[in-house]
Amino acid sequence: MKDAAQRHSTGAAAPKISVRNLVSKYGDTVVLNGVSLDVMGGETVAIVGESGSGKSTFLRCLIGLCKPTDGEVYIKGQDITKISAEEFDNIRKRFGVLFQGSALFNSMSVADNIALPLREHTKLDESVIDIMVKIKLELVGLTGAERLFPAQLSGGMQKRAALARAMAMDPEILFFDEPSAGLDPRMAADIDSLILK
């Protein structure tokens, strides 16, 4: 992490995410080979490539769902490949993830899906959680959808609900895995606008 250290010593901001020489293999198949990247605060970065080129594997390495074969992944200055599960849990609270298939729990209402991280990781009163859920739903244009279940939502509405859940903890970093995949062009443009907002 020399680049980040050099920035810090010169007074420049350190990257929120810094990846160094990341290698990921499945058996003998090399998916990622020596990937390095810095993402600064306030920056939006898109990883573009063909299907099967390693975009989702890269994301999984960044969020700790996949341990890389080699290399380093720093989030806010901590190498998540070398820290304890407890330390990584504290880092996880600082980022939100919108998965490709939305990954909403079908047996839970929209409100309960969004409230889940707040109930799991905070000691907030239920009345405060209810208010936060309503705020997040308003941000994504789903006001009044609290009692609906994922099966009652269109694909675009599911993405919006999943985005609201990703933002539930007011994260410093948001990760998206093909957020507009499977949506018609108009809905995809709406999701892109929401992400930029």
Secondary structure, 3 states (H helix, E strand, C coil): CHHHHHHHHCCCCCCCEEEEEEEEEECCEEEEEEEEEEECCCCCCCCCCCCCCCHHHHHHHHCCCCCCCEEEEEECCEECCCCCHHHHHHHHCCEEEECCCCCCCCCCCHHHHHHHHHHHHCCCCHHHHHHHHHHHHHHCCCCCCCCCCHHHCCHHHHHHHHHHHHCCCCCCEEEECCCCCCCCHHHHHHHHHHHHC
